[in-house]
Amino acid sequence: MSQEKVDKYKEEKKNRKARIEKEKRHKKLWKVLGPVCAVVIIAALGAGIYYIPQLTNQAVENSSEDEIDMDALMEMINSSLSENGTTE
C-alpha cells in the first residue's frame, strides 16, 4: 500500500506543472470572458426593456394603416362580378 501511495505521488508530481498551467489559463480566460458575458447579458436585457415598447407602439400604429375598408372591398367585388356577367 505504501508503494502505491509513492507511485501516485510521483505521478501527480510529474503532471503538476501542466495541471497548474492549465488552471492558470482557465482563470485568466474567465477573468476576461466573465465580465464580457455579463455586459452582453445586461445589454441584451436593457435593449429588450427599451425596444419592446417601441416596437409594440409601431405595430399598433401600423395596424391601423393595414385595416381594410370593407365597403370599398365589397364594391370592388360587386363591380368585378357585374363586369363578368355573374350575379350573386
BELWOQUI-V538787 format. One record per residue. N is the residue number from 1. RES is the residue in one small letter. OMEGA is omega in whole degrees, 0 to 359 (* if undefined). Layout:
n res omega
N RES OMEGA
N RES OMEGA
This chain:
n res omega
1 m 180
2 s 179
3 q 177
4 e 179
5 k 179
6 v 179
7 d 179
8 k 179
9 y 180
10 k 180
11 e 179
12 e 180
13 k 180
14 k 183
15 n 185
16 r 184
17 k 179
18 a 180
19 r 180
20 i 178
21 e 179
22 k 178
23 e 178
24 k 178
25 r 180
26 h 179
27 k 179
28 k 180
29 l 180
30 w 176
31 k 179
32 v 186
33 l 180
34 g 178
35 p 179
36 v 178
37 c 179
38 a 180
39 v 180
40 v 180
41 i 180
42 i 179
43 a 179
44 a 178
45 l 179
46 g 178
47 a 178
48 g 180
49 i 183
50 y 189
51 y 182
52 i 177
53 p 179
54 q 180
55 l 179
56 t 177
57 n 177
58 q 180
59 a 179
60 v 179
61 e 181
62 n 182
63 s 178
64 s 177
65 e 184
66 d 181
67 e 183
68 i 175
69 d 186
70 m 179
71 d 179
72 a 179
73 l 179
74 m 177
75 e 180
76 m 179
77 i 180
78 n 180
79 s 179
80 s 178
81 l 181
82 s 177
83 e 180
84 n 179
85 g 178
86 t 178
87 t 181
88 e *
